[in-house]
Amino acid sequence: MGRFKYTTGGGVLTEEQRQFYEDNGYILIRNNVSHALLDELKERFIDICEGRVDSGVMTVMKDPSLKYKGVKGEYLINKIQDFLFDDVLFKYCTYPAMVDVIESIIGPNITGAHSMLINKPPDSDPGASLHPMHQDLHYFPFRPAEKIAASWTAMERVDENNGCLYVVPGTHKGQLYEHTYPDGYKNKLYHGIHGLDHLKKVHVVMEKGDTVFFHPVLLHGSGPNSTKGFRKAISCHYADNNCYFIDVRGTSQERISTEIEALAAKKGFPAKFVEIWKAKSRLVRGVPGNFQNLESHL
Ligand SMILES: O=C(O)CCC(=O)C(=O)O
């Protein structure tokens, strides 16, 4: 093994940028998604929120603290997940300048595995809009971790006032922790890790179009939005087409798998955790692999 363990080369990252990712588990690339595309994505998001575009298989999540306060549309929806089959929102996941960075990290065979547009609302109940510290690998039944990477793009300026992302550098080299709901939790599926709040966080202040790429074991989260505006960001998790799938029964991930299976069944798609992940993924680049093979699971 050479000096690089968490990146593969190829793509566009310089040696220095790769080294930063290797050491810290994330890399911030300024101005790498065009404002024109971000404006188109925002318009699509609003069209979905307002019901002008059918949300189809996407998961549309309502802010729990605003649900019964008579607000509607963009002011009620705090997240849309699983938009890989929406050809407008999917443009984000295939945006060449972004996929080229992903290629430097996980290699040339790339699947879009998870997608989210997060519309963090003003903090109407204390802490309602924060996202507790967590690791994204907790949600994924595929491995290896170094063949998975997230992109997270600011759709407007984000800083500590409106709840920007924070990361704990270097923690990608550690273990996957047990996740549970925080005390008095508000948002479904926002699992978090207890007892690590003493760790030093780096708040990632970003301008519209900046993208942070990060490893799925990196500890991260986001604080409350104390402004009056809605903080928008868009994110995709990519995995190597040939990641292998694991059985999470009996592990710290069993609880999340049960919750996700129950939600899928409620939406009319009863399926096992691994099948759900395969079905909602979409090939982005390269030679198809395990993700595209719906026949064999484990
Ligand atoms: O956008 C945010 O506030 C946090 C998103 C995040 O960390 C996640 O959904 O995994």
PDBQT file of the ligand as one rigid body, heavy atoms in Angstrom, charges set to zero:
ROOT
HETATM    1  O1  LIG A 301     -27.441  19.384   5.565  1.00  0.00    +0.000 OA
HETATM    2  C1  LIG A 301     -27.384  19.163   6.760  1.00  0.00    +0.000 C 
HETATM    3  O2  LIG A 301     -27.785  19.967   7.585  1.00  0.00    +0.000 OA
HETATM    4  C2  LIG A 301     -26.785  17.883   7.277  1.00  0.00    +0.000 C 
HETATM    5  C3  LIG A 301     -26.898  16.804   6.293  1.00  0.00    +0.000 C 
HETATM    6  C4  LIG A 301     -26.278  15.538   6.739  1.00  0.00    +0.000 C 
HETATM    7  O3  LIG A 301     -25.278  15.502   7.389  1.00  0.00    +0.000 OA
HETATM    8  C5  LIG A 301     -26.911  14.291   6.364  1.00  0.00    +0.000 C 
HETATM    9  O4  LIG A 301     -28.092  14.306   5.983  1.00  0.00    +0.000 OA
HETATM   10  O5  LIG A 301     -26.236  13.237   6.480  1.00  0.00    +0.000 OA
ENDROOT
TORSDOF 0
